Each structure stands twice: as structure tokens, then as C-alpha cells.
Amino acid sequence: MNPKSYFFRSFLIVLLSAIFFLGVKRILPKRIFSEKAGNVRNVLVDSMLIDAFEAETDSSRADIGDTLANQPITYYETNGIKFPEEPYEDYKGNQYLIPFYEKLYQLETAQNGNVRIAYFGDSMTDGDMIVQDLRNNFQNRYGGKGVGFVAITSESAASRSSIVHEYSANWKMQSYLNVKHPLRPFGINGHVFFANDTVKPAWVKYKNGKYTAQLDNPTLFYGSADNKKGEISYVIGKDTLHKKLVADNLLNTLTLSQGGLKSVKVDFKNARTVPVYGFNFDDGKGVHIDNFSQRGNSGIPISNFDVALMKAFQKKLNYDLIVLHYGTNVLNYGTKDYGWYERSMTRTVNRLRECFPGVSILIISTADKSTKYDTEMKTDSAVVPLSRAQKHYALKTGAGFVNLYTLMGGDGSMVKWVEESPAMANKDYTHFNFRGAKKVAAMIYNQLSQGYDEFKILRKKRDNDGKEIEEHPGDSINPENEVPDEE
């Protein structure tokens, strides 16, 4: 081809394109993509978080946290024990963890019974990160074996090292992240599963992992159904066992083995209409921590828990502490006013109190997260306002509080965690790696342990003073969830 002809044709194409663009520019919007934070429907977040943000209209809310900043936080006595007052900035709320600490004390001194923790989180605890190390810390001190409750399917199964988890492709899963009206109520992990076993059995397989020598007392949890034909089969040694799924109660359990197994594969047959929730693995002693993490979760969907079903789970599992570790998915909304999230999570905590009466609750704040400003990575401007909102709804609802942002080192800490050697966090400047997760678990464990040590001192003082203990329902929290009055 003649070079001059080629150049002329190329120039003509560019010229026509420019003319076309100038012609259509008049009818294009000023911005192709809206800058409004609410326009995040393609981001992996739960639908209730989006609804809560878009429904928010009160931007004139006073910052109650700031009004409390110069006041000490004082407590009501619980069972003859009262923690010292503390400044708002250093709020931990150990007073509200007294029922949990008392259970730890009974376990430690009597050497029997068990303590159970439900740890709800998002991608920060995906693959059992943070939680597996926290579990290990507690079990090393107080005893206990097993990873606790595990779902039927999991998006993080391949990355989890605390248990080997496989499953067939013919499971139908509904999640409280994006389904508002499930076929049957969501289980304690926010999911409900159904076996699409018309053509072939649906199956799930578990095997001991990094911290587990065996699968202790494997127990299936499933819901009610009119189905009388559902059954499971599994192999122990050389024996193939078949058991009927008797789905008469709101929540049912079926123990596969008294003792431990190295692995177990369970086939589900004729169980298409039976709601299945998962398996529990523990030895019934010491401390057990269940990881209920889900990517994209804000914590708000927990407010949709079915109270009757959760009370049935509580009767079976007997939780002593509920941990809410959220924030990662709430930082992307282009706002510094998190009153809407505070109110939504207040409803979540109140629903948990309905579902699990008397159980202590611990709020863990957002970690530090870095965003590029000009050419430099710095703490995202939403981190401090969000952590402040989390602190306030913890105080407002009578819950303990761990300020993870502060424990990490505060402003600019995520940059340090990413860039130090060896690195503690990933290059997304948001998530921890396994080293960082272990360090975070130690921070949470140390704060809880310091609170427990102080509790034992106060308990001993109470006993030495011979103070009469009066038992009152709801003593674990301020009865009216009051924040100290301003004067």
C-alpha cells in the first residue's frame, strides 16, 4: 500500500471520529458514571446495606459521640461487680461482658463445661482468618477441640486451612445477603441449603485441617419439613450407615459419631425440601468459636434473623458471646456521616438480644484502610467517622468494644502493615495476610484477657467484702440500653 495513501486514510478516520464526538457530546450527560455513593449496585455488598443508605435522609444528625467525648462513661453494678469509669475515647465496655467473663471463670476454676462464641464477620474473617487464631489462643489456655459450626457450601472453602471442605455442585443456597424472603428461615450462619438430589445425591465432605487432629462429634443441623423420605448415608470404617432425616421440629440435629473422625463424606438422598444448615464439630469441652463470615456483609442482614429459630439454635449451642466484626464493606459510600449505619446496626444488636437473651455482645471496629490521595497512600477519610459510629452503637446498646483501628496504630497504620517486612497486609491496603490476621487475633484476645483479669480482681473483692448478690434478669446490660445522661 502507498504510504501516503495509508496516512491520508488514517488521518481521515481520526478527523471523522473527532467530528462525530463533538456532534454527540451535546446530548451526553456531564458524567457517564454518577458520583453519588448510592450507585454501588455492582459492588459485592448486601442488599440491606444499599437499602439502608438510600433510605437515609437525616443528614442533620448531631454527633452524639462528640457530646460524650468529655464525659466519663460510668456503669451500673452487675451481680455486685462494677468496672471503673472510663473516658469515651478509651471505651471498652468490659462491664457488659461480665456474663461472658463469669462463664470463663467457671470453666477455668471448675475445669468443666464449655464456653461458646459466635463470630460474625465479612471478608476480613474469610477462610477462618483471624478467627482460627483467636480460637487457637482460647483453646490453648482453656481447652477445647474442634472448629465449631461449618456451613454446607462456602465461597472460601478452598482457602480455609482449619478444615478441608468440599461439596457437590447440586446444592441450592440462599443467603441473607441478597434474599429477603427465603424458602425457609436462615440458619445461624445466615444461609439455608437445599439438596437438588433428584438426579443424583448431593454431598458434602469434611476433613481435619491445620489446627484439628480430628472432627469431633460431627453433628448435622437441619430444619423442619413435611418430607418423610429424606435420608443421609456416610461411611465409618468399613460400614456404610443410613439415617433418616426426621424433620419434625423447627431445628433438628443428627449426630453421626460419638467421638472423632479424620474425615466424613455425607450423601443426601430424597432430601430436596429439607432445609439444611450445616455441621458442628467440637468435643463439648473448653472454648469453641464458630466463624460466620461472608464476603460483602455489613452486619445489617442479621436484623432479619428469625427469633424462634435462633432461640432453637441457642438451646442447642448455648452461646456466651457474640462478636460483630464489620466495616470493610461500609467504607465505600463516599460519606463521613454514618448515622444511617449506626441506626441500622443498633437494630441488628437489638434483634440479637431478642434471639439470644442475656448473651454478651462485642463490637469490633473497622480496621485501618488506605486510599490514594494524589500520589500518596493515606488512611481513608471514612475510617475514623465509621469507627466512631461503631463505638457509639456499642455504647448505646450495652456492648463491649474493640477499636481495631487504634490497636493497629491509628492513622497511617495500614500503610505500615503493608510495607513492613515481612508484610502484615495485602497490597489492596484493606485486608490482612495470614501473619497480620494472627497479630489481629492476638490483639483481640489480649484485650479480652485484660478485661477478664480485671473482672477476676473485682470478683474477688466482691467476695471478700461479703456483698450480697442479687440476681436480676437482664443484669448483663443496662436495662434501658441507656447512654449516660448529659448534664
Secondary structure, DSSP 8 states (H G I E B T S, - for coil): --HHHHHHHHHHHHHHHHHHHHHHHTTS-S-SS---TT--TTSS--HHHHHHHHH--------HHHHHTTSEE----BTTB----EEGGG---GGGGHHHHHHHHHHHHH--SEEEEEEEESGGGGGGTTHHHHHHHHHHHH---S-EEE-SS-TTGGG--SEEEEE-S-EEEEETTT-SS-SS---TTSEEEEE--SSS-EEEEEEE-TT-SSEES-EEEEE--S-S--EEEEEETTEEEEEE----SSEEEEES-SSEESEEEEEEES-TTS-EEEEEE--SSEEEEEEEE-TT--SGGGGG--HHHHHHHHHHH--SEEEEE--GGGS-SS-S--HHHHHHHHHHHHHHHHHSTT-EEEEE-----EEEETTEEEE-TTHHHHHHHHHHHHHHTT-EEE-HHHHHTSTTHHHHHHHSSS-SB-TTSSSB-HHHHHHHHHHHHHHHHHHHHHHHHHHHHHHHHT------TTTTS-TT-------
